[in-house]
Amino acid sequence: MAEYSFNALKSNEKAFVAMTSLNVKEFLGLLERFSAAYQTDLHARGKRVDETRGRSDGKLALIEDKLFFILFYLKTYPLQEVLAYSFDLPQSVANHWIHRLCPVLQSALDNMGHKPIRLSSELMERLAEEGQQELIIDGTERRIQRPVDNDVQREYYSGKKKAHTVKNNVIVGCADRHIKYLGEPLAKLHFQREPSFI
C-alpha cells in the first residue's frame, strides 16, 4: 500500500498538487500558520502536548501529516472509510481528525487573510484594499447526503443533477486565484444566465 504522508510525497510535485491543491512551497508556508493554530487549539483544550506523540501506533504524529491529511480530505473528499484505509487509521479516528483539524485549518487561513468572505460589505472593503482586478463570478453545485425528511428532500433536490445538492455563489480573482467571496449554501436557487434589470 502506498504511504500517504508529507515526507513520502513531497518529492513528487505532481502527485502532491493533485492531492492537496498546493505545491510544497505553498504547503510549507501554510504549515507555519497551521502549526501555530494547532498549538493554540491544544492550549484551549487544556493540553500541553499533542495527543499523538509518543504512541507506538502514532498515526498523524507529525504536524505536516496532520495538515496533509486535512488538505487531502478537503481536496479529494473521499468516503471516510477510504480515507481511513489510505492513512492506515480506523474510520472513527479518521472522523475524529476531520472534525478536529477543519477548525484549525480555518483558523490558520483566517490568520493569513485567506478565509473567504461571506458578507457583501466585507467583500467591498477587501476589493477596495486590493485594487482593481479581473474577477470571475460563478455558481457551484455540490452533492449532499439525501435528507430524511420528505419536505427537506424536495427543497434540496436538483432535477438537473438528479441528486440532492446545495449551491454557492463564488467570486475568484483571476490573477491571484484566491477566493474573494463564498456565499452561504442555498437549496432552491436558480442561477440566472443573464442578470435581470427591472
C-alpha positions in Angstrom: 0.0 0.0 0.0 1.3 3.5 -0.9 2.3 5.7 2.0 0.2 8.8 2.4 2.4 11.3 4.3 4.1 14.6 3.6 7.6 13.1 3.6 6.6 10.3 1.2 5.0 12.6 -1.3 6.9 15.9 -1.1 9.4 14.8 -3.8 6.6 14.0 -6.2 5.3 17.5 -7.0 2.6 16.5 -9.5 1.0 14.0 -7.1 1.4 16.4 -4.2 -0.5 19.1 -6.0 -3.2 16.6 -7.1 -3.7 15.5 -3.5 -3.6 18.9 -1.7 -4.0 21.7 -4.4 -0.8 23.2 -3.0 2.8 22.9 -4.2 5.4 22.1 -1.5 6.4 25.8 -1.1 2.8 26.9 -0.5 2.3 23.9 1.8 5.3 24.9 4.0 4.0 28.5 4.1 0.7 27.3 5.4 2.3 24.8 7.7 3.8 27.5 9.9 0.4 29.1 10.5 -1.3 25.7 10.8 1.2 24.7 13.5 0.6 27.9 15.5 -3.2 27.4 15.2 -2.9 23.8 16.3 -0.9 24.8 19.3 -3.4 27.4 20.2 -6.2 24.8 19.9 -4.2 22.4 22.1 -3.9 25.1 24.8 -7.6 25.9 24.5 -8.4 22.3 25.2 -6.2 22.3 28.2 -3.5 20.1 26.8 0.2 20.8 26.8 1.4 18.2 24.4 0.0 16.7 21.2 -2.1 13.6 22.0 -0.5 11.6 19.1 3.2 12.0 20.3 4.8 9.0 21.9 2.3 6.4 21.0 3.5 3.2 19.4 0.8 3.5 16.7 1.0 7.3 16.5 -0.6 7.9 13.1 -0.5 11.5 12.1 2.1 12.2 14.8 3.8 15.0 12.8 2.1 18.3 12.2 3.0 18.1 8.5 1.0 14.8 8.3 -2.0 16.4 10.0 -2.0 19.3 7.5 -1.5 16.9 4.6 -4.4 14.7 6.0 -6.9 17.5 6.2 -5.9 19.1 2.8 -6.1 15.6 1.2 -9.6 15.1 2.6 -10.9 18.5 1.6 -9.4 18.3 -1.9 -10.5 14.8 -2.8 -13.4 14.4 -0.4 -13.3 10.6 -0.2 -15.5 8.4 1.9 -14.2 8.2 5.5 -13.7 4.5 5.1 -11.4 5.2 2.0 -9.6 8.0 3.9 -9.1 5.7 6.9 -7.7 2.9 4.7 -5.4 5.3 2.9 -3.9 6.7 6.1 -4.0 3.3 7.9 -6.4 4.5 10.6 -9.7 3.2 11.9 -12.7 5.0 10.4 -13.7 6.5 13.8 -10.2 8.0 14.2 -10.4 9.5 10.7 -13.7 11.1 11.6 -12.2 12.5 14.8 -9.3 14.1 12.9 -11.5 15.6 10.2 -13.6 17.3 12.9 -10.6 18.2 14.9 -8.4 19.7 12.1 -11.0 21.5 10.0 -11.4 24.4 12.5 -7.6 24.5 13.0 -7.2 24.9 9.2 -9.9 27.6 9.1 -8.2 29.5 11.9 -4.8 29.3 10.1 -6.3 30.5 6.8 -8.1 33.3 8.7 -4.9 34.4 10.3 -3.3 34.5 6.8 -6.1 36.6 5.4 -7.2 33.8 3.0 -10.5 32.9 4.6 -13.3 33.6 2.0 -15.7 36.4 2.9 -19.3 35.7 3.3 -20.8 39.2 3.7 -21.0 41.6 0.7 -20.0 44.6 2.9 -16.7 42.9 3.8 -16.3 41.9 0.1 -16.4 45.6 -0.9 -13.8 46.5 1.7 -11.5 43.8 0.6 -11.8 44.6 -3.1 -11.1 48.3 -2.3 -7.9 47.3 -0.4 -6.7 45.0 -3.2 -7.3 47.4 -6.0 -8.7 46.9 -9.5 -8.6 43.4 -10.8 -10.4 40.9 -13.0 -12.9 38.6 -11.2 -14.8 35.5 -12.1 -18.3 35.1 -10.7 -19.7 31.7 -10.8 -22.3 29.4 -9.1 -21.3 25.9 -8.0 -23.5 23.0 -7.1 -22.3 20.1 -4.9 -23.9 16.9 -3.8 -25.0 16.3 -0.2 -26.4 13.2 1.5 -30.1 12.8 0.9 -32.1 14.3 3.8 -34.5 12.0 5.7 -37.4 14.4 5.8 -39.5 14.5 2.6 -40.1 18.2 2.6 -36.4 18.9 3.0 -35.6 16.4 0.3 -37.8 18.4 -2.2 -36.0 21.6 -1.1 -32.5 20.2 -1.9 -33.3 18.0 -4.9 -31.8 19.2 -8.2 -33.5 17.9 -11.3 -30.5 19.0 -13.4 -28.1 16.8 -11.4 -30.7 14.2 -10.4 -29.3 14.4 -6.9 -29.7 16.4 -3.7 -27.4 19.4 -3.8 -26.6 22.8 -2.3 -25.5 25.8 -4.3 -22.9 28.5 -3.6 -22.0 31.7 -5.4 -18.3 32.2 -5.7 -16.1 35.2 -6.7 -12.5 34.4 -7.6 -9.6 36.7 -8.6 -8.2 35.9 -12.0 -4.6 36.9 -11.2 -4.0 35.5 -7.7 -6.6 32.6 -7.9 -7.8 33.5 -4.4 -11.5 33.0 -3.5 -12.7 36.5 -2.7 -16.3 35.6 -1.7 -18.0 32.3 -0.9 -21.8 32.6 -0.5 -23.8 30.7 2.1 -25.0 27.3 0.8 -28.5 27.6 -0.6 -31.0 24.9 -1.5 -33.6 26.1 -4.0 -31.7 28.7 -6.0 -31.8 29.0 -9.8 -28.8 30.7 -11.3 -29.7 33.2 -14.0 -27.7 33.2 -17.2 -28.3 36.9 -17.7 -28.8 39.5 -14.9 -32.3 40.9 -15.0 -32.6 44.6 -14.6 -36.1 45.8 -13.8 
